Amino acid sequence: MPSQYGSGMAACGDRPDRRRRSAAVTTRLHRATKSILIRMTSELITTLAQARKAARITQADLAERAGLSRMAVQRTETGDVDPRFSTLQEMARVLNMELVAVPAELHAQVLALIQTQTGRAHATDSSVQPVADRNCR
């Protein structure tokens, strides 16, 4: 008769070890979440870099106005570092942008509001597209 403190190996008819299964599910969820966050951050950084260039602001000027080092801005834009949210927030502030997280179920309504406020008939700006619709499939 197997011990209730067994090795986690389920014998025929025994219940599977929930702790082991739960750890595996947690690990897969963590990896998937991390992958999505990396993509979102990458796209956000690309959007910030494009806005900086469109405003004709140098990395050094952006850094000074945001209270960051030029190397912090450079390394963020090149993807050499995983930036803090506060770093991205300060970069966005200098570029007259605001970081906003929108629940997926509200995305269509927010996009419609943006379109009516800007007078655009179609959303052609990739910065307002949900990450899941472009790269996460």
PyMOL commands that place a pseudoatom at each C-alpha (Angstrom):
pseudoatom trace, name=CA, resn=MET, resi=1, chain=A, elem=C, hetatm=0, pos=[0.000, 0.000, 0.000]
pseudoatom trace, name=CA, resn=PRO, resi=2, chain=A, elem=C, hetatm=0, pos=[1.541, 3.352, -1.026]
pseudoatom trace, name=CA, resn=SER, resi=3, chain=A, elem=C, hetatm=0, pos=[2.303, 5.931, 1.620]
pseudoatom trace, name=CA, resn=GLN, resi=4, chain=A, elem=C, hetatm=0, pos=[0.265, 9.131, 1.729]
pseudoatom trace, name=CA, resn=TYR, resi=5, chain=A, elem=C, hetatm=0, pos=[3.623, 10.926, 1.632]
pseudoatom trace, name=CA, resn=GLY, resi=6, chain=A, elem=C, hetatm=0, pos=[4.742, 9.082, -1.492]
pseudoatom trace, name=CA, resn=SER, resi=7, chain=A, elem=C, hetatm=0, pos=[7.194, 10.211, -4.080]
pseudoatom trace, name=CA, resn=GLY, resi=8, chain=A, elem=C, hetatm=0, pos=[4.538, 11.919, -6.178]
pseudoatom trace, name=CA, resn=MET, resi=9, chain=A, elem=C, hetatm=0, pos=[4.400, 8.939, -8.517]
pseudoatom trace, name=CA, resn=ALA, resi=10, chain=A, elem=C, hetatm=0, pos=[0.786, 7.907, -8.858]
pseudoatom trace, name=CA, resn=ALA, resi=11, chain=A, elem=C, hetatm=0, pos=[0.019, 4.213, -8.818]
pseudoatom trace, name=CA, resn=CYS, resi=12, chain=A, elem=C, hetatm=0, pos=[-2.869, 2.845, -10.836]
pseudoatom trace, name=CA, resn=GLY, resi=13, chain=A, elem=C, hetatm=0, pos=[-6.065, 4.247, -9.313]
pseudoatom trace, name=CA, resn=ASP, resi=14, chain=A, elem=C, hetatm=0, pos=[-4.275, 6.843, -7.150]
pseudoatom trace, name=CA, resn=ARG, resi=15, chain=A, elem=C, hetatm=0, pos=[-5.016, 10.529, -7.465]
pseudoatom trace, name=CA, resn=PRO, resi=16, chain=A, elem=C, hetatm=0, pos=[-2.319, 12.514, -9.320]
pseudoatom trace, name=CA, resn=ASP, resi=17, chain=A, elem=C, hetatm=0, pos=[-0.009, 14.635, -7.236]
pseudoatom trace, name=CA, resn=ARG, resi=18, chain=A, elem=C, hetatm=0, pos=[-1.720, 18.027, -7.357]
pseudoatom trace, name=CA, resn=ARG, resi=19, chain=A, elem=C, hetatm=0, pos=[1.289, 19.949, -6.116]
pseudoatom trace, name=CA, resn=ARG, resi=20, chain=A, elem=C, hetatm=0, pos=[3.462, 18.690, -8.951]
pseudoatom trace, name=CA, resn=ARG, resi=21, chain=A, elem=C, hetatm=0, pos=[0.776, 19.375, -11.560]
pseudoatom trace, name=CA, resn=SER, resi=22, chain=A, elem=C, hetatm=0, pos=[0.133, 22.808, -10.110]
pseudoatom trace, name=CA, resn=ALA, resi=23, chain=A, elem=C, hetatm=0, pos=[3.839, 23.694, -10.276]
pseudoatom trace, name=CA, resn=ALA, resi=24, chain=A, elem=C, hetatm=0, pos=[3.988, 22.649, -13.937]
pseudoatom trace, name=CA, resn=VAL, resi=25, chain=A, elem=C, hetatm=0, pos=[0.909, 24.722, -14.792]
pseudoatom trace, name=CA, resn=THR, resi=26, chain=A, elem=C, hetatm=0, pos=[2.331, 27.687, -12.889]
pseudoatom trace, name=CA, resn=THR, resi=27, chain=A, elem=C, hetatm=0, pos=[5.630, 27.394, -14.762]
pseudoatom trace, name=CA, resn=ARG, resi=28, chain=A, elem=C, hetatm=0, pos=[3.879, 27.309, -18.161]
pseudoatom trace, name=CA, resn=LEU, resi=29, chain=A, elem=C, hetatm=0, pos=[1.701, 30.266, -17.203]
pseudoatom trace, name=CA, resn=HIS, resi=30, chain=A, elem=C, hetatm=0, pos=[4.747, 32.213, -16.019]
pseudoatom trace, name=CA, resn=ARG, resi=31, chain=A, elem=C, hetatm=0, pos=[6.592, 31.557, -19.294]
pseudoatom trace, name=CA, resn=ALA, resi=32, chain=A, elem=C, hetatm=0, pos=[3.589, 32.549, -21.413]
pseudoatom trace, name=CA, resn=THR, resi=33, chain=A, elem=C, hetatm=0, pos=[3.020, 35.722, -19.394]
pseudoatom trace, name=CA, resn=LYS, resi=34, chain=A, elem=C, hetatm=0, pos=[6.702, 36.632, -19.601]
pseudoatom trace, name=CA, resn=SER, resi=35, chain=A, elem=C, hetatm=0, pos=[6.655, 36.151, -23.382]
pseudoatom trace, name=CA, resn=ILE, resi=36, chain=A, elem=C, hetatm=0, pos=[3.631, 38.432, -23.773]
pseudoatom trace, name=CA, resn=LEU, resi=37, chain=A, elem=C, hetatm=0, pos=[5.172, 41.089, -21.520]
pseudoatom trace, name=CA, resn=ILE, resi=38, chain=A, elem=C, hetatm=0, pos=[8.417, 41.016, -23.495]
pseudoatom trace, name=CA, resn=ARG, resi=39, chain=A, elem=C, hetatm=0, pos=[6.503, 41.588, -26.740]
pseudoatom trace, name=CA, resn=MET, resi=40, chain=A, elem=C, hetatm=0, pos=[4.404, 44.362, -25.229]
pseudoatom trace, name=CA, resn=THR, resi=41, chain=A, elem=C, hetatm=0, pos=[7.460, 46.093, -23.813]
pseudoatom trace, name=CA, resn=SER, resi=42, chain=A, elem=C, hetatm=0, pos=[9.298, 45.788, -27.114]
pseudoatom trace, name=CA, resn=GLU, resi=43, chain=A, elem=C, hetatm=0, pos=[6.397, 47.344, -29.010]
pseudoatom trace, name=CA, resn=LEU, resi=44, chain=A, elem=C, hetatm=0, pos=[6.041, 50.100, -26.433]
pseudoatom trace, name=CA, resn=ILE, resi=45, chain=A, elem=C, hetatm=0, pos=[9.741, 50.927, -26.667]
pseudoatom trace, name=CA, resn=THR, resi=46, chain=A, elem=C, hetatm=0, pos=[9.515, 50.992, -30.469]
pseudoatom trace, name=CA, resn=THR, resi=47, chain=A, elem=C, hetatm=0, pos=[6.554, 53.377, -30.238]
pseudoatom trace, name=CA, resn=LEU, resi=48, chain=A, elem=C, hetatm=0, pos=[8.432, 55.658, -27.823]
pseudoatom trace, name=CA, resn=ALA, resi=49, chain=A, elem=C, hetatm=0, pos=[11.536, 55.680, -30.046]
pseudoatom trace, name=CA, resn=GLN, resi=50, chain=A, elem=C, hetatm=0, pos=[9.414, 56.521, -33.105]
pseudoatom trace, name=CA, resn=ALA, resi=51, chain=A, elem=C, hetatm=0, pos=[7.698, 59.347, -31.203]
pseudoatom trace, name=CA, resn=ARG, resi=52, chain=A, elem=C, hetatm=0, pos=[11.081, 60.693, -30.085]
pseudoatom trace, name=CA, resn=LYS, resi=53, chain=A, elem=C, hetatm=0, pos=[12.392, 60.684, -33.648]
pseudoatom trace, name=CA, resn=ALA, resi=54, chain=A, elem=C, hetatm=0, pos=[9.179, 62.241, -35.018]
pseudoatom trace, name=CA, resn=ALA, resi=55, chain=A, elem=C, hetatm=0, pos=[9.528, 65.041, -32.446]
pseudoatom trace, name=CA, resn=ARG, resi=56, chain=A, elem=C, hetatm=0, pos=[13.165, 65.454, -33.509]
pseudoatom trace, name=CA, resn=ILE, resi=57, chain=A, elem=C, hetatm=0, pos=[14.419, 64.971, -29.970]
pseudoatom trace, name=CA, resn=THR, resi=58, chain=A, elem=C, hetatm=0, pos=[17.806, 63.373, -29.434]
pseudoatom trace, name=CA, resn=GLN, resi=59, chain=A, elem=C, hetatm=0, pos=[18.331, 60.583, -26.935]
pseudoatom trace, name=CA, resn=ALA, resi=60, chain=A, elem=C, hetatm=0, pos=[20.425, 62.992, -24.867]
pseudoatom trace, name=CA, resn=ASP, resi=61, chain=A, elem=C, hetatm=0, pos=[17.640, 65.625, -24.838]
pseudoatom trace, name=CA, resn=LEU, resi=62, chain=A, elem=C, hetatm=0, pos=[15.032, 63.024, -23.920]
pseudoatom trace, name=CA, resn=ALA, resi=63, chain=A, elem=C, hetatm=0, pos=[17.253, 61.715, -21.146]
pseudoatom trace, name=CA, resn=GLU, resi=64, chain=A, elem=C, hetatm=0, pos=[17.845, 65.182, -19.710]
pseudoatom trace, name=CA, resn=ARG, resi=65, chain=A, elem=C, hetatm=0, pos=[14.160, 66.110, -19.739]
pseudoatom trace, name=CA, resn=ALA, resi=66, chain=A, elem=C, hetatm=0, pos=[13.163, 62.734, -18.228]
pseudoatom trace, name=CA, resn=GLY, resi=67, chain=A, elem=C, hetatm=0, pos=[15.845, 62.803, -15.543]
pseudoatom trace, name=CA, resn=LEU, resi=68, chain=A, elem=C, hetatm=0, pos=[17.594, 59.758, -16.994]
pseudoatom trace, name=CA, resn=SER, resi=69, chain=A, elem=C, hetatm=0, pos=[21.064, 59.115, -18.303]
pseudoatom trace, name=CA, resn=ARG, resi=70, chain=A, elem=C, hetatm=0, pos=[21.612, 59.104, -22.053]
pseudoatom trace, name=CA, resn=MET, resi=71, chain=A, elem=C, hetatm=0, pos=[22.859, 55.526, -21.723]
pseudoatom trace, name=CA, resn=ALA, resi=72, chain=A, elem=C, hetatm=0, pos=[19.580, 54.532, -20.020]
pseudoatom trace, name=CA, resn=VAL, resi=73, chain=A, elem=C, hetatm=0, pos=[17.600, 55.874, -22.979]
pseudoatom trace, name=CA, resn=GLN, resi=74, chain=A, elem=C, hetatm=0, pos=[19.962, 54.328, -25.515]
pseudoatom trace, name=CA, resn=ARG, resi=75, chain=A, elem=C, hetatm=0, pos=[19.983, 50.919, -23.827]
pseudoatom trace, name=CA, resn=THR, resi=76, chain=A, elem=C, hetatm=0, pos=[16.208, 51.005, -23.448]
pseudoatom trace, name=CA, resn=GLU, resi=77, chain=A, elem=C, hetatm=0, pos=[15.658, 51.804, -27.132]
pseudoatom trace, name=CA, resn=THR, resi=78, chain=A, elem=C, hetatm=0, pos=[18.104, 49.135, -28.297]
pseudoatom trace, name=CA, resn=GLY, resi=79, chain=A, elem=C, hetatm=0, pos=[16.592, 46.502, -26.014]
pseudoatom trace, name=CA, resn=ASP, resi=80, chain=A, elem=C, hetatm=0, pos=[19.796, 45.969, -24.054]
pseudoatom trace, name=CA, resn=VAL, resi=81, chain=A, elem=C, hetatm=0, pos=[17.931, 46.339, -20.755]
pseudoatom trace, name=CA, resn=ASP, resi=82, chain=A, elem=C, hetatm=0, pos=[14.542, 45.442, -19.347]
pseudoatom trace, name=CA, resn=PRO, resi=83, chain=A, elem=C, hetatm=0, pos=[13.436, 48.939, -18.345]
pseudoatom trace, name=CA, resn=ARG, resi=84, chain=A, elem=C, hetatm=0, pos=[11.464, 49.795, -15.266]
pseudoatom trace, name=CA, resn=PHE, resi=85, chain=A, elem=C, hetatm=0, pos=[7.938, 51.007, -15.761]
pseudoatom trace, name=CA, resn=SER, resi=86, chain=A, elem=C, hetatm=0, pos=[8.935, 54.346, -14.246]
pseudoatom trace, name=CA, resn=THR, resi=87, chain=A, elem=C, hetatm=0, pos=[11.624, 54.770, -16.931]
pseudoatom trace, name=CA, resn=LEU, resi=88, chain=A, elem=C, hetatm=0, pos=[9.110, 54.177, -19.725]
pseudoatom trace, name=CA, resn=GLN, resi=89, chain=A, elem=C, hetatm=0, pos=[6.610, 56.427, -17.985]
pseudoatom trace, name=CA, resn=GLU, resi=90, chain=A, elem=C, hetatm=0, pos=[9.088, 59.327, -17.797]
pseudoatom trace, name=CA, resn=MET, resi=91, chain=A, elem=C, hetatm=0, pos=[10.090, 58.868, -21.435]
pseudoatom trace, name=CA, resn=ALA, resi=92, chain=A, elem=C, hetatm=0, pos=[6.406, 58.902, -22.418]
pseudoatom trace, name=CA, resn=ARG, resi=93, chain=A, elem=C, hetatm=0, pos=[5.732, 62.007, -20.296]
pseudoatom trace, name=CA, resn=VAL, resi=94, chain=A, elem=C, hetatm=0, pos=[8.484, 63.958, -22.073]
pseudoatom trace, name=CA, resn=LEU, resi=95, chain=A, elem=C, hetatm=0, pos=[7.011, 62.882, -25.422]
pseudoatom trace, name=CA, resn=ASN, resi=96, chain=A, elem=C, hetatm=0, pos=[3.523, 64.099, -24.364]
pseudoatom trace, name=CA, resn=MET, resi=97, chain=A, elem=C, hetatm=0, pos=[2.291, 60.524, -24.182]
pseudoatom trace, name=CA, resn=GLU, resi=98, chain=A, elem=C, hetatm=0, pos=[0.649, 58.567, -21.409]
pseudoatom trace, name=CA, resn=LEU, resi=99, chain=A, elem=C, hetatm=0, pos=[0.956, 54.861, -20.767]
pseudoatom trace, name=CA, resn=VAL, resi=100, chain=A, elem=C, hetatm=0, pos=[-2.484, 53.288, -20.465]
pseudoatom trace, name=CA, resn=ALA, resi=101, chain=A, elem=C, hetatm=0, pos=[-3.443, 49.652, -19.912]
pseudoatom trace, name=CA, resn=VAL, resi=102, chain=A, elem=C, hetatm=0, pos=[-6.808, 48.783, -21.429]
pseudoatom trace, name=CA, resn=PRO, resi=103, chain=A, elem=C, hetatm=0, pos=[-8.635, 45.557, -20.592]
pseudoatom trace, name=CA, resn=ALA, resi=104, chain=A, elem=C, hetatm=0, pos=[-9.079, 43.460, -23.725]
pseudoatom trace, name=CA, resn=GLU, resi=105, chain=A, elem=C, hetatm=0, pos=[-12.870, 43.491, -23.449]
pseudoatom trace, name=CA, resn=LEU, resi=106, chain=A, elem=C, hetatm=0, pos=[-12.868, 47.318, -23.564]
pseudoatom trace, name=CA, resn=HIS, resi=107, chain=A, elem=C, hetatm=0, pos=[-10.384, 47.685, -26.415]
pseudoatom trace, name=CA, resn=ALA, resi=108, chain=A, elem=C, hetatm=0, pos=[-12.993, 48.129, -29.161]
pseudoatom trace, name=CA, resn=GLN, resi=109, chain=A, elem=C, hetatm=0, pos=[-14.817, 50.832, -27.193]
pseudoatom trace, name=CA, resn=VAL, resi=110, chain=A, elem=C, hetatm=0, pos=[-11.608, 52.710, -26.377]
pseudoatom trace, name=CA, resn=LEU, resi=111, chain=A, elem=C, hetatm=0, pos=[-10.463, 52.483, -30.001]
pseudoatom trace, name=CA, resn=ALA, resi=112, chain=A, elem=C, hetatm=0, pos=[-13.852, 53.812, -31.184]
pseudoatom trace, name=CA, resn=LEU, resi=113, chain=A, elem=C, hetatm=0, pos=[-13.540, 56.731, -28.755]
pseudoatom trace, name=CA, resn=ILE, resi=114, chain=A, elem=C, hetatm=0, pos=[-10.031, 57.509, -30.000]
pseudoatom trace, name=CA, resn=GLN, resi=115, chain=A, elem=C, hetatm=0, pos=[-11.235, 57.392, -33.608]
pseudoatom trace, name=CA, resn=THR, resi=116, chain=A, elem=C, hetatm=0, pos=[-14.114, 59.796, -32.946]
pseudoatom trace, name=CA, resn=GLN, resi=117, chain=A, elem=C, hetatm=0, pos=[-11.863, 62.191, -31.022]
pseudoatom trace, name=CA, resn=THR, resi=118, chain=A, elem=C, hetatm=0, pos=[-9.204, 62.279, -33.726]
pseudoatom trace, name=CA, resn=GLY, resi=119, chain=A, elem=C, hetatm=0, pos=[-11.597, 62.173, -36.678]
pseudoatom trace, name=CA, resn=ARG, resi=120, chain=A, elem=C, hetatm=0, pos=[-9.956, 59.102, -38.188]
pseudoatom trace, name=CA, resn=ALA, resi=121, chain=A, elem=C, hetatm=0, pos=[-12.133, 56.718, -40.138]
pseudoatom trace, name=CA, resn=HIS, resi=122, chain=A, elem=C, hetatm=0, pos=[-9.743, 53.794, -39.746]
pseudoatom trace, name=CA, resn=ALA, resi=123, chain=A, elem=C, hetatm=0, pos=[-7.160, 52.922, -37.109]
pseudoatom trace, name=CA, resn=THR, resi=124, chain=A, elem=C, hetatm=0, pos=[-3.920, 52.944, -39.010]
pseudoatom trace, name=CA, resn=ASP, resi=125, chain=A, elem=C, hetatm=0, pos=[-1.731, 53.846, -36.069]
pseudoatom trace, name=CA, resn=SER, resi=126, chain=A, elem=C, hetatm=0, pos=[-0.117, 50.632, -34.806]
pseudoatom trace, name=CA, resn=SER, resi=127, chain=A, elem=C, hetatm=0, pos=[0.321, 52.118, -31.334]
pseudoatom trace, name=CA, resn=VAL, resi=128, chain=A, elem=C, hetatm=0, pos=[-3.400, 51.661, -30.628]
pseudoatom trace, name=CA, resn=GLN, resi=129, chain=A, elem=C, hetatm=0, pos=[-3.632, 48.083, -31.846]
pseudoatom trace, name=CA, resn=PRO, resi=130, chain=A, elem=C, hetatm=0, pos=[-3.795, 45.351, -29.198]
pseudoatom trace, name=CA, resn=VAL, resi=131, chain=A, elem=C, hetatm=0, pos=[-0.681, 43.251, -28.902]
pseudoatom trace, name=CA, resn=ALA, resi=132, chain=A, elem=C, hetatm=0, pos=[-2.687, 40.026, -29.098]
pseudoatom trace, name=CA, resn=ASP, resi=133, chain=A, elem=C, hetatm=0, pos=[-4.072, 40.934, -32.521]
pseudoatom trace, name=CA, resn=ARG, resi=134, chain=A, elem=C, hetatm=0, pos=[-0.630, 41.376, -34.055]
pseudoatom trace, name=CA, resn=ASN, resi=135, chain=A, elem=C, hetatm=0, pos=[1.982, 39.063, -32.600]
pseudoatom trace, name=CA, resn=CYS, resi=136, chain=A, elem=C, hetatm=0, pos=[0.724, 36.792, -29.872]
pseudoatom trace, name=CA, resn=ARG, resi=137, chain=A, elem=C, hetatm=0, pos=[-0.898, 34.046, -31.887]
for i in range(1, 137): cmd.bond("trace and resi %d" % i, "trace and resi %d" % (i + 1))
show_as sticks, trace
zoom trace
